[in-house]
Amino acid sequence: MGNIGKTAIGIEIALDQLEQIGDPVKNARLLGEIYINGVYFHIEAIQVTRNAAQEQVGVDEAGEQNLAEASAAFTPDGGFNTVEWDSREYVLFIYPGS
């Protein structure tokens, strides 16, 4: 974790708190919701794996496209941190809901 001079807030999210969305690969993309200080946010999880060059890639076409869009927006250095559910790695995004 990065050191920003404050204590990190730990939040546990279980796989069964998220819903599978639109992909043919089971649990390749998951969506949930969270409230932080009364403000609604979406949680999106994209399952990733590593290619031959050890780069993060989505496990299906839709996930790969979403990961590419996020990478363009956030320009991660060496990929995103991941969370693990059921022995699978996910990149997790939390963004404002509407």
Protein Blocks (a to p, Z undefined) as FASTA:
>chain_A
ZZehiacddddddfklpccehiabghkbccddddeehiacddddddddddfkopacdfbf
klmmmmmmmmmmnopghiaadddeehiacdddddddZZ
